[in-house]
Amino acid sequence: MIDYNDKIFKVVQNTVNGENSEETVFHYKQNGNILTSEYSGGKIIKGNLIGIVSANGEIDMRYHQINIEGKLMTGICKSIPEILPNGKIRLHEEWQWTCGDRSEGKSTIEEL
């Protein structure tokens, strides 16, 4: 299992229907296979996620956030890890809003 505890991630790519951007920073915490994160930046005033980490490091998560328009947004996400040559983690994410238009998207975040 990959240990995500105390790792900081930043968005490097997101589809246009997403709210996270290069200004969004995630601070991951992990206890056993339970993952949590607080995040903010860009269009996100405050966000939280909770997820379960599988034996191969994949993350099944749910998130909620307040955007700069004051709207509460919620969604689901599946993250697949890639270990980069420098040892840092890149997460390839497929997500879907569970509110609003319920559209889907893809994003990539990388460990700082």
ABEGO torsion letter per residue (X at the ends): XBBABGBBBBBABBBAABABBAABBBBBBBBEABBBBBBBEEABABBBBBBBBBAAGBBBBBBBBBBAAGBBBBBBBBBBBBBBAAGBBBBBBBBBBABEAGBBBBBBBBBX
